Amino acid sequence: MLKMFIKCKYYYHLLQHRHNELLKQDCLDEELRAKLIVKASYHNSKAFEFALKM
């Protein structure tokens, strides 16, 4: 059960990372782009953290 929860969290953060990366590519505002880079980086590190636990 715990493994399934960890897997769900992994996929959630992976999805959010990819979503923010796509938004960043199309963004024209530099301030918003910087925020998206930070968010994508956070979700990438969390996905990596959960990948190591699986």
N, C-alpha and C positions, 0 to 999 in steps of 0.2 A: 504494500500500500504506500509506504514511504517512497519507494523507488518510482512509482507512478506519479506521485506528487512532484518529485524532483524533475521528472521528465516533462511534466506539464509546465513547470516554471522555466525549464530550459527552452522549450518551444515558444513560450510567451516572450521571453527576452530576445530570442532569435528573430521572431516576427517583428517586434518593436525596433530592433536594430536595423533590419532590412527596410522597414517602413520609413524610419528617419533618414536612412541613406538615400532613399528615392526622393524624399521631400527635399533633402539638401541639394540634390543635383538640379532640381528645377527652381530653386529659390533664387530670387533676385536681390533681396535685402540682405546685406552683409551681417547685420546684427542678428537677424533670425537664423541665418546660416550658421553663425557661431554657436547659437543655442542648440541647433539641431546636431552639430558636430559633438557637442558635449553629451547630449542625450544618447546619440548613437554609440559613443564611446562607453558610456555607462552600461547600456544594455549589452554591448559586446562583451564587456568584462564579466558581467553577471552570467551571461550565457556560457562563457568559458568556464567560470567557476562551477556552474551546475554540470557542465559536461565532464568535469573531473570527478564529480561525485557519482556519476552514473556507472 
